[in-house]
Amino acid sequence: MMIDYKFGTPAPEDRKWTYGNVWASEETTDGGDRLVIAPAQGQTEILTSLLENLNGPFWVLYVLVIPRERGKPGRYQSPEPQTEAAISTFLNEFSDFLERDGRHNIWIASESGSQRLIDDRHNLIYAYGALADWRVALEAKGLHKVSAIRFPSPHSHHYHQSLDQDEDRLLNYWDWHRTDLQELDEE
C-alpha cells in the first residue's frame, strides 16, 4: 500500500486521519483565545483566505522538523516581511508539499506578531488575532464549530521521498534566516 498523506493513525493499520471540516475556540496557557481549525483538506487554501483578515506585511517561519534532503532541522524565517500577494504565491507554489508531507510546520505572522496563523504537522491550523473575522470566514468556507478538536494518539507522520525536491526548492525560495529548533517544534 502506498502512503500518500502527511498524518495518520496507525491502528489497526496506518491510514489517513481526516478531520471533519470543523473549528473550535480554545483558551491558551497565557489566558488568551485562539481558534483551532481542522479542515478535511485544502489547508493552504484556508490559510490564504484567512490572510485577508490579517494586517500585513507578514513574516513567514518555515519549521523543518525532519529533513530528508540537504536541509538542516531548524526554523527558517523569511529575510523580510512579505505582502499578502507574496504569501499567497508561496502557499500556492508549495501547497502539495505543505499538505502532503509531515516534516514541517509553517507560521505566518503579522509584522507586529499580534496576529498569526500556524499550520502544524497534525493538519491543524492555529489562529491568533482576528478571531471574530476568522469565525465568519470559516463558516463561509463550510467549516462548522465544535466544542473541541483532538488529534489521535497514537498517530503517524509521513515524509515522502517523492517530495524531497520540494524541500530543496522551498529552502531556496528566499534567503532564509535559520535558527535551531525549539523544544515545542518537535511536539
Order of alpha helices (4+ residues) and beta strands (2+ residues): beta-beta-beta-beta-alpha-beta-beta-alpha-alpha-beta-beta-beta-alpha-beta-beta-alpha-beta
